[in-house]
Every structure is written in structure tokens, then in C-alpha cells.
């Protein structure tokens, strides 16, 4: 009789464990990261794009500091000193 009760108890535990495992498998997995992960990927992508593309770097620098002004330098002194 004691072995029957012991077997029944173990069978009940096994059934509960299987039911719990079944419920976990059916439940949807929770999303991790969300907006934070997306933001991190966007920042890393922008840094790589700036590192690789000279045109992108120039566009960002022009937007931040204004377009580069080209100028010509003319000396007012002469080479011969006259």
C-alpha cells in the first residue's frame, strides 16, 4: 500500500510538471529590447555610414557648421623684396 501511494504521488507530480511545461510552450515569448535596441542599431548604423561615406560626412559637417567657404590667398609681399 505504501508503494501505491508513493507511485501515485510521483505520477501526480509528473503530470503537474508536464502541464506546466505545456503552458510555458504555448505562451508567447516576451519581446526584449524594443525601442532601446532599435535606437542602438540606428546609432551604430549612422556611425558606420559616416565612417565609410565621405559624402555623408561632408553633408553632416555642412549641416552642423555651415558650408565651407573657399578662399584664395594672395600675398602682398614680393619675393625680391622690391
Secondary structure, 3 states (H helix, E strand, C coil): CHHHHHHHHHHHHHHHHHHHHHHHHHCCCCCCCCHHHHHHHHHHHHHHHHHHCHHHHHHHHHHHHCCCCCCCCCCCCCCCCC
